[in-house]
Structures are given as C-alpha cells and as structure tokens.
Amino acid sequence: NAEYMGAGAVGGVVALANVLPQECLELYRLCKEGGDQNWTTARKLQGRMIEPNFMITRQTSVPGLKAAMEMFGFHGGPCRSPIQPVTAAQRMMIRESFMKYDFLE
C-alpha cells in the first residue's frame, strides 16, 4: 500500500503479487524511490489494483486467487477440500475486474 510505504513500511504480504508480480514490483519501486512524480504514479497504479485485489482476497478468497492465477497463465491448482472452486459467475466477475483496469484483455 503506497500510503504505508510513505509512512515507513518496508514491505507487505501481497496476494495480488501472485497474479500481477511485475505491477506489484513496480508499485514497490515507485514507493521506495519516492519523489512527487513517483508517488503520483504509485497512487494511480495502486488505484487500478484495488478492485481486482478485493475480488481475489475479500470477495472470493483463495479460490478466487487460484482462478485469477490461471487467467494469467500461472498454475493456481485445485482447491483443497472442503473449499470449493469459484463458480462460473464468480470467475466472470474476477475476469471483469482485471479487464476493467486493463490487466487483462
């Protein structure tokens, strides 16, 4: 989170990095380097990440993260029982949230 980095945080636990590793690294770099232009760019990038991150953490949890990983060509793998995979409708919502912010076509 850019605000925490600005307050002195040195890292974080970032589920979205499993799906958007380059974008998460770029956000970290921008925050670490600082400066007005970098902070502006970091806030814009983070703003694009909020909804997709919400979808794979709070909205659909581990099954959503696994589904998103598969959408991006990573191996998410099956869910362990008793956790069930996302539904077709949830999968579409996840895809749309990443498409809305130009992370997926």
C-alpha positions as CSV (number, residue, x, y, z in Angstrom):
1,N,0.0,0.0,0.0
2,A,1.5,3.3,-1.1
3,E,0.3,5.1,2.0
4,Y,2.0,2.6,4.3
5,M,5.2,2.8,2.3
6,G,5.1,6.6,2.6
7,A,4.8,6.2,6.4
8,G,7.9,4.0,6.6
9,A,6.7,0.4,5.9
10,V,9.3,-1.7,4.1
11,G,7.2,-4.3,2.5
12,G,3.9,-6.3,2.8
13,V,2.1,-9.5,2.3
14,V,0.6,-9.1,-1.1
15,A,-1.7,-11.8,-2.5
16,L,-2.1,-9.8,-5.7
17,A,1.7,-10.4,-6.4
18,N,0.8,-14.0,-7.3
19,V,-1.2,-12.6,-10.2
20,L,0.4,-9.3,-11.1
21,P,4.0,-9.7,-10.0
22,Q,5.5,-7.0,-12.2
23,E,2.9,-4.4,-11.3
24,C,3.4,-5.1,-7.6
25,L,7.2,-4.8,-8.0
26,E,6.7,-1.5,-9.9
27,L,4.5,-0.2,-7.1
28,Y,7.2,-1.1,-4.6
29,R,9.9,0.5,-6.7
30,L,7.9,3.8,-7.1
31,C,7.3,4.0,-3.4
32,K,10.8,3.1,-2.4
33,E,12.3,5.7,-4.7
34,G,9.9,8.4,-3.6
35,G,9.5,11.8,-5.1
36,D,6.4,13.6,-6.2
37,Q,6.1,12.1,-9.6
38,N,6.7,8.6,-8.3
39,W,4.1,9.0,-5.6
40,T,1.6,10.2,-8.1
41,T,2.3,7.3,-10.4
42,A,2.2,4.9,-7.5
43,R,-1.2,6.1,-6.3
44,K,-2.6,5.7,-9.8
45,L,-1.2,2.2,-10.1
46,Q,-2.5,1.3,-6.7
47,G,-5.9,2.7,-7.6
48,R,-6.1,0.3,-10.5
49,M,-5.2,-2.6,-8.3
50,I,-7.8,-2.1,-5.5
51,E,-10.8,-3.7,-7.1
52,P,-9.0,-6.8,-8.5
53,N,-7.3,-7.2,-5.2
54,F,-10.6,-7.0,-3.4
55,M,-12.0,-9.6,-5.7
56,I,-9.3,-12.2,-5.0
57,T,-8.9,-11.6,-1.3
58,R,-12.1,-10.4,0.4
59,Q,-14.7,-11.4,-2.3
60,T,-13.6,-14.9,-3.4
61,S,-10.6,-15.7,-1.2
62,V,-8.2,-18.5,-2.1
63,P,-10.4,-20.0,-4.8
64,G,-10.5,-16.6,-6.5
65,L,-6.8,-16.1,-6.2
66,K,-6.3,-19.6,-7.8
67,A,-8.7,-18.7,-10.6
68,A,-7.0,-15.4,-11.3
69,M,-3.6,-17.1,-11.4
70,E,-4.9,-19.5,-14.0
71,M,-6.3,-16.5,-16.0
72,F,-2.8,-15.0,-16.1
73,G,-1.1,-18.2,-17.1
74,F,0.2,-19.3,-13.7
75,H,-0.6,-22.6,-12.0
76,G,-3.1,-21.9,-9.3
77,G,-4.0,-25.5,-8.8
78,P,-7.2,-27.1,-7.4
79,C,-8.7,-26.0,-4.0
80,R,-8.3,-28.4,-1.1
81,S,-11.4,-29.9,0.4
82,P,-13.7,-28.6,1.8
83,I,-13.0,-25.4,-0.1
84,Q,-14.8,-25.3,-3.4
85,P,-13.5,-23.6,-6.6
86,V,-15.2,-20.3,-7.8
87,T,-18.4,-20.6,-9.7
88,A,-18.6,-19.6,-13.4
89,A,-20.3,-16.3,-12.3
90,Q,-17.5,-15.5,-9.8
91,R,-14.9,-16.4,-12.4
92,M,-16.5,-13.9,-14.8
93,M,-16.6,-11.2,-12.0
94,I,-12.9,-11.7,-11.4
95,R,-12.1,-11.5,-15.1
96,E,-14.1,-8.4,-15.5
97,S,-12.4,-6.7,-12.6
98,F,-9.0,-7.3,-14.1
99,M,-10.2,-6.3,-17.6
100,K,-11.8,-3.1,-16.2
101,Y,-8.3,-1.8,-15.2
102,D,-6.5,-3.1,-18.3
103,F,-4.7,-6.0,-16.7
104,L,-6.5,-8.5,-19.0
105,E,-7.8,-8.1,-22.5
